[in-house]
Amino acid sequence: MDERERPDVKRRRDRWQRHQHRIDAPWVFDGPVNGDIFRTYVGHVLVLMLAPGDVLVIDNLRSHRSQAGRQPIHAAGAYLFFPSPCCPDRHPIEQAFAKLKHWMRKTGSRSRDSLW
């Protein structure tokens, strides 16, 4: 049997194709992300959206690498993927944020109240 036709491989590929190019569980707050904020987000927002086998693409922010933030993600059956730090312009999350920033500039909104 061809590797691509194995049922488990097909299931993962189909799931990836359904969920690619999506941002799930967004959370907006004022200020920089630190370990406490990231753990709160993971525990109260992100794990509610996760299904076993999900893959999270996370940038290399120091608070994202904490063990306390990883444990609930792994307990939900999801996997973490940290892209190589050598080419940040190729990271999917950076491309998504570039689009978001473009849309914000296009609307001319510069305050939180005008965006929401």
Stockholm file with secondary structure:
# STOCKHOLM 1.0

chainA/1-116         MDERERPDVKRRRDRWQRHQHRIDAPWVFDGPVNGDIFRTYVGHVLVLMLAPGDVLVIDNLRSHRSQAGRQPIHAAGAYLFFPSPCCPDRHPIEQAFAKLKHWMRKTGSRSRDSLW
#=GR chainA/1-116 SS CCGGGSHHHHHHHHHHHHHTTCCCSCCCCSSCCCHHHHHHHIIIIIHHHCCTTCEEECCCCGGGGCHHHHHHHHHTTCEEECCCTTCGGGCHHHHHHHHHHHHHHHHTCCSHHHHC
#=GC SS_cons         CCGGGSHHHHHHHHHHHHHTTCCCSCCCCSSCCCHHHHHHHIIIIIHHHCCTTCEEECCCCGGGGCHHHHHHHHHTTCEEECCCTTCGGGCHHHHHHHHHHHHHHHHTCCSHHHHC
//
